Amino acid sequence: MHYENSNASPRTVQKNPRLSAESLAELCLGQLAEDPRQLAEFMTVTGYSPAALRSAAGSDQLGRGLIDYFASNEPLLLTLCANNRLKPEEFMRVWGRLNPAG
């Protein structure tokens, strides 16, 4: 977003300067909750049962797992970003902070 004032040149305001891992994990879980097929696939890949997934909701471990899962599934990642007005680069910056070795 650009705006001008009479005393300065145009400035850029960032909408989402630093997306947190916690908020990104919540978006990922919400996306999966809306798509039972993808949710079932996530649970199969990770070994979570429905009860274990409910119990783990909000934990760092589940959050990292969700972010990793989306990072490894480009169509899912792009859908999440489009639905939440995120740039894929923003998502991958969070993933990079969680996985500094790559």
C-alpha positions as CSV (number, residue, x, y, z in Angstrom):
1,M,0.0,0.0,0.0
2,H,1.4,3.4,-0.9
3,Y,0.4,6.7,0.6
4,E,1.7,10.2,0.3
5,N,1.9,13.2,2.5
6,S,2.8,16.7,1.5
7,N,6.2,16.6,3.3
8,A,7.7,13.4,2.1
9,S,8.0,11.0,-0.8
10,P,5.6,7.9,-1.1
11,R,6.1,5.3,1.6
12,T,5.3,1.6,1.5
13,V,3.4,0.1,4.4
14,Q,3.9,-3.7,4.9
15,K,0.7,-5.5,5.7
16,N,2.4,-8.5,7.4
17,P,5.9,-7.7,8.4
18,R,6.6,-10.9,10.3
19,L,4.2,-13.8,10.2
20,S,4.5,-16.0,13.3
21,A,4.9,-19.7,13.1
22,E,1.9,-20.0,15.5
23,S,-0.4,-18.0,13.3
24,L,0.7,-19.8,10.2
25,A,0.1,-23.2,11.8
26,E,-3.4,-22.1,12.7
27,L,-4.0,-21.1,9.1
28,C,-2.7,-24.5,7.9
29,L,-4.9,-26.4,10.3
30,G,-7.9,-24.3,9.3
31,Q,-7.2,-25.1,5.6
32,L,-7.0,-28.8,6.4
33,A,-10.2,-28.7,8.4
34,E,-12.0,-27.4,5.3
35,D,-10.8,-30.3,3.1
36,P,-11.5,-33.7,4.7
37,R,-9.4,-35.5,2.0
38,Q,-6.3,-33.4,2.7
39,L,-6.9,-33.7,6.4
40,A,-7.0,-37.5,6.1
41,E,-3.8,-37.5,4.0
42,F,-2.1,-35.3,6.6
43,M,-3.2,-37.7,9.4
44,T,-2.0,-40.7,7.4
45,V,1.4,-39.1,6.7
46,T,2.0,-38.0,10.3
47,G,0.3,-40.8,12.1
48,Y,-2.1,-38.6,14.0
49,S,-5.4,-40.1,15.0
50,P,-8.4,-37.8,15.3
51,A,-8.1,-37.8,19.1
52,A,-4.3,-37.2,19.0
53,L,-4.8,-34.4,16.5
54,R,-7.3,-32.7,18.7
55,S,-5.1,-33.1,21.7
56,A,-2.0,-31.7,19.9
57,A,-3.9,-28.6,18.5
58,G,-1.9,-25.5,19.4
59,S,1.3,-27.4,20.2
60,D,4.7,-26.4,18.7
61,Q,5.2,-30.0,17.4
62,L,1.9,-30.0,15.5
63,G,2.5,-26.5,14.3
64,R,5.9,-27.4,12.8
65,G,4.4,-30.6,11.3
66,L,1.7,-28.6,9.6
67,I,4.1,-26.0,8.2
68,D,6.5,-28.8,7.0
69,Y,3.6,-30.6,5.4
70,F,2.4,-27.5,3.5
71,A,6.0,-26.6,2.5
72,S,6.4,-30.0,0.9
73,N,3.0,-29.8,-1.0
74,E,3.2,-26.9,-3.4
75,P,-0.4,-27.0,-4.6
76,L,-1.6,-27.0,-1.0
77,L,0.8,-24.2,-0.1
78,L,-0.3,-22.1,-3.0
79,T,-4.0,-22.6,-2.1
80,L,-3.3,-21.6,1.5
81,C,-1.5,-18.5,0.4
82,A,-4.2,-17.5,-2.1
83,N,-7.0,-18.1,0.4
84,N,-5.2,-16.0,3.1
85,R,-3.6,-13.3,0.9
86,L,-0.1,-14.4,1.7
87,K,2.9,-14.5,-0.6
88,P,4.5,-17.9,-0.8
89,E,7.7,-16.1,0.1
90,E,6.2,-15.1,3.4
91,F,5.3,-18.7,4.1
92,M,8.7,-19.9,3.2
93,R,10.4,-17.3,5.4
94,V,8.6,-18.8,8.4
95,W,9.5,-22.3,7.3
96,G,13.1,-21.1,7.0
97,R,13.2,-19.7,10.5
98,L,12.0,-23.1,11.8
99,N,14.5,-25.0,9.6
100,P,17.6,-22.9,9.4
101,A,19.7,-25.7,8.0
102,G,17.2,-26.0,5.1
